Amino acid sequence: MTAERVVSPVFIGRGEELSALAAALDTAVEQGPVVALVAGQAGIGKSRLLAEFTRSLGSGVRVVEGACTELGSDGLPYAPFVTVLRRLIRVEGVLPGPYRQLARWFPELGEAGDAEGGKHQLYEEVLTLVERVATDRPVVSIEDLHWADAATRELLSFLARNLTQAGVLLTITYRPPETGDGLPGPLLSELSRRPRTTTLRLERLDRQGVGRQLAAILGTEPDAATVRRVHERSDGNPLFVEALARAGERTPDSLRALLLYGPRSLPDSARELLRIASVAGGRVGHRLLAEVAGQDGAGLDALLRELVDRSLLVTAGDGYDFRHALIRHVVYEDLLPGARARLHARYAGALRDSGAHAELAAHAYAAGDCGLALSAAYLAAGQARSSYAYEEQVRMLDQVLELWDPDVWLGGDRIDILTDAAEACMLSGDYARGVDYATAGLAAVDERREPERAAQLLEHRGRLLHRLNATGVSDWERALELLPAAPDSVQRGRLLGVLAMGLLPEVDRARELFEEALAVGRRISDATVTVRGLLGVGSMTRDLGMLAQARALAERLDTPDLLMTVPMYEATLHTKAGDQHRAIEAARDGIRHARRYGLGRSRGAELARYASAA
């Protein structure tokens, strides 16, 4: 039996957009990297536009695609880039190079570097890899930016700022937020201001366009009444036109029923497989789908072929995805609660040993297996931290705290989780939330029995308050009281430095503490404590040589957050000396580096205030 055509074989109403993308690729080749933003509501045809564009390209263009994934309320960290880079490395024949951070994702690249190497090193390696293939005129496609996690948005921003090799076209699709507070907003604003950015906004089809689409789907010219009815009910959305094309007068009254028209017309076995696929939350690999479905071979292939032919699923690498997220949503919501939980449990069972901890946590939680969800969320938090996806780390640690069970062994207790969450908030920029975590940890810790743990939480809370323009001095003073004066320790040296900073402009006491921190750092050979001591003493004595020593040492440490502290002190010192030009130059240089390291919203914003004050 031949499947009825659902998708129009002719691409309707997007000729100007296709020409704009072709022109953008020409500009990328002739002048330098170009970003093409493709905006439009769900179902408007963003993915189809890119598919038609890439289909029109010759063999001399390398196309690599990745999509942000919706799973729960947040995306998976770096999901589209992992897909893009996997193809560049494994399929397109890019030879291994000095990619020590990327080797943490792709073992075939060689020995992995230390996770403490810094997130910016990972970003630099991604940049190097993309620029390495620039001569092949690559089109790098990132779809569904509206689902992107913070780490993906940050890496995308880094690439857009730092790509220099001609030949790269970076295409990005997204849904404009219905309100002004969409997560990709700041990134989109930044990208749209760049000189070589093309923005395409896909509009609804007019009545003539709907008529042409219906004719292509039906294989015959529809009558005027049908065109009018479909245009009015679809509002020109191509996805809804497809759903309404064969519905006739039986058109459902609600969008949910409208989108379920195709899935509910499937044979039972194909419909069940579609339901199983909907529970995956997005793209699902063939092996995982086969394991959850409990079948493989020719029988499974035949069912998948029917779903693909009916344009409900599309192939995506070595797996499948729904042609549109709206279809997946309604299929998933159509499941009865018990069936939904059982399918999530089957996914959780299949993912237990996969290393995909975030996905495992989501499925286990939806299945009601709180113990498994707890342990998986904890592992996912560690995985996110090692990838420098700190907002994702906070999200997973928050889930750990929500599911907390002291009988589930995680290698640490609840206070450890709260401490880690406070630190992750400091790295992600969510300072107020970090204060709440640190305060909860302090309420739980017994400072007489565990003074070092209490001091750690006090240090975190003090630093978070300081970044909120409040005072952390009382927390740091209390932390020092809890620690023994001898022997020297990294923790004590660090506290001396941050307390001295917080005490300014109390010059005498601050200088005494900076000098003590510097002495401790040198005695225990701790570079971080030494840098803070050099910055403090050098600033107070107006010794540019000490600041130069601090910069050289910080650059070797490969810790961008500490490195960005150096231009703050440099700008302040030049301002005190009356050299406004050098102060502004130091601050602006710091801003450029902060943006390069993905610290534009934290350290970069602070440096911008230094520049304006100078």
Phi, psi and omega in degrees: 000130180279129179291140177292140180288132178248318182269138179295129178286348179249132180277119191256133165073019182233028181298318181295321180293320177298320178295322180295321178293320177297319178294323179296320178294320177299317178297319180299321181287320187273328188241328182147174186306142180234142173252129176244114178264127181243111185249147176173156181291168179301132178086001186281341176113025180295312181293322179296321179300313180293322179297317179293322179295312181293329178294333181278350184279151179280182182289348181278005181242132178265123180247124176232136188232146174211151182231140172290146188248134174267119177213110188074222182261356182224158176281169176275138185298129175062017186308311183293327182287326176299318179295314181298311184291325178301319180290318179300320186279314190264323186264318187273359171082022175290126185285150178301145179223199181281066184250071187287330177279320177296335179296343175291332176268323186234093185302336181293349179280355178116200183291132180282146177278173178291138180299338180282002181296343176103139181298326183294333177292321174300315181296320180297322180291322175297316178301314180299318182294316180294317181291334179297330181260011184299329180294343178272010180053061183285142167253111180261117185250123175245116184256152174063053180301335181297342177260004186292140173282170183299322182295319178296316180298320181293317179294321178297318177298318179299314180297315182298324180285327193250349175297131180233335183290130177296148175116346185263126171248119181255108180258137186225125175254148178199159172265127176298136180295145179291334174242179184275010186245030179295143184302320182284359187311303180301321179294316180297321178298317179296314182294320185292338180277350182288146187297326181251059176239130176250127179248123179245126178247112183280122181263168177293153176287143173280181185297322179296318178296320177297319179298318179294321179294318179297319180298320180292323181287315186278338182081010179205158181288125178284157177284164185299324181294321178295316179299316181297314182296314181293321179296318181293319185280332179271343184057029177078009178279118185303325180297318182285329174301316179299318181292329183270348190305320184248009184281339179057217181286352181273018181305126180297156181276340182243156179298322182299312179295324179300312183285340178275356183302312180292308180302322183285346178272359181285156168300156186305314184294320179290321179296320178296319179295322178297321177297318178298317180296326182295332183286342180297332179092000182163217179298139179229131178292153183300315183296319180295316179298319180297318181294317181291322180286341180074026177206160180203182177083204187296325181297314178294318180301321181294319178295317179296322178300320179295319180293323177289317180297327178276003177062032172269321173246156172232152175286143181218094183065237179262026180207208187218156175215160175290144180300330176212143182299328180298323178294316179300317181302311185288327176295317180296315181293338180284347178289143173289151184306318181295317179296320180299314181296319180296320179292320176299321179296323178293321175296317180299318178297321181288336185264000187306317184251022186272341186083357178272073191293322181295316178296318179300317180299317181296315181290319179297321179296315180293334178277351181086011178268083188293324180297313178294320179298322180296309182294323179292321179296322178296315178294324178295324178296317178295322178296318179295319180296319181292341176260006179066024178265076191290326177295322176294322177299316179299316181299316181289322177294326176296323177291323176301315181293323179296323184264008192310131178218112183298344180277351177266116184282122179241357183092002178196169181257185184297327179294322176299318180296316179296323178295313178299320181294320178298317180293319180297324177295325178295322180283329182274343181095004179269071192293316182298319178294323178298322177301318180297318179297314182297320179296319177296321178295319179294328178291336183265338186272145175264103187292339177287323180274329184227068184296326182294320179293319178296319179297322179298315179294322177295320177298314179300312183295321178298317180293321178295317178297319180300320180286345173267012180065025171255184181256135176251009187301314183297323177294317182291322178296317179295321179299318178294326177296328182283337184265143177292146180291336179218150359284172177300147177213156177299318182298317180292318179299320179295317180295321178300319181293315182288326177295317178301317178298318182290335182280341179303138013265029172286086195299310187297311182292321180298317181296319179300318181288321177300317181295322178294320178297318179297318180295318178297314180302318180289323181293323183260004178057042176258117187292322182296313178297321180297316179301313181296322177294316179299318180296315182293309181294317180299321179293318184285332178264001181056043181257098181296334178296321178293323177294324177295320176298318180297318180297313182298319180290320180294323179295327178285335181288334181061044175237096187304321182300317178290320180300323181288348175288331184299308180296336175297313179292322179297315180297318179297317182294318178295324178295316178298328180278358179083010181262082184295324182299313181291328178296313180295320180297318179297317180294316181293322176297319177296321179297317179299317180291322180300317178295322181296325182267010179075022181249024185299324184277343179255278181295323179298318179295321178295318179294327177298324177293323176297317182296319181289326179291327180288000000 
